[in-house]
Amino acid sequence: MVTTYNLVLNLCALAASRGRPDALETALDAMSRMVERGARPNLVSFNTLMNVCAKSAAAGLGEQAVVNAHDVLNMMEESSITPDA
């Protein structure tokens, strides 16, 4: 199940790179649904969500994307997952 959600997150990153303003919100919703349904996000999940934040910032969401990136790091710590870069 995690692999499927990671695919959805990756598609959100692609949408963000194409300037879709709703990509970040969609990715955050997907991550929430993943957790609600009992799937445990892994390092790939968090790295992909961070990628959505970065691409959303580059596409013009700036400050909100940075705030969300910090939230992703906090979520990783809460999940006992160490960032790899």
N, C-alpha and C positions, 0 to 999 in steps of 0.2 A: 504494500500500500504506500509506503514512503516513496518508493521509486515513482509512482504515479503522481504524487504530489510534487515531487522534485521536478518532474516534467512540466507540470502546470507553472511552477515558479520560473522555470527556464523560459517558458513561453511569455511570461510576464516581463522577464528581462529583455526579450526580443522586442516586445511591444514598447517597452520604455525606451529602447534604443531608437525606435522609430517615432518617438515623440508622443506616444499615447499618454495623456495626463492621468488616466485611470489605472495605469499599470501597477503603480505602487500600492494603491488601495486594494486592488484585486489580489496582489501577492500577499499582503498582510491578512486579508480575509482567508486566503487559501491556507496560510500557515495556522491561523486560528482553527479552521475546520479540521486540519490535520490533527491537531492536539485534541480537539473535542471528540474526535472519532477514535481516539486511542492510538494513533500512530505517533511514534516518537521521532521528532525531527533529528536528523544526523548532521554531520559536518557539511555535507553537500547541500542540505536544505538551507542551513544558515549562510553558507557562502553564496548560494544562488540568491537568497533574499537580500544579502548585502550588495550583490551585483545589481539587483533591481533598484536599490537605494541610490547607488552610484550613477546608474544610467538615468534615473529620474532627476537627479541633481543636474546632470549634464543637459537634460532636456528642458530645464527651466524651473523645476520644483524647488531648487536650492535649499533653503533653510529647513523646510519640512522633511526633505529627504535626509538631510544630515541628522536631524532629531531622530528620525526613524532608524538610521544607521546605529546611533548610540543605543536605541532600544533593542536592536538586534543583538548587539554585544552583550547587553544585560541579560537578554533571553538565553544566550549561549552560556553565560556564567551560571544562571539558574538551572540549566540543563546539564551542567558539569561537562561542557564541551569546550575545549581549548581552541581558540582561533589558530589557524595554521599560517597566517601571514599578516 
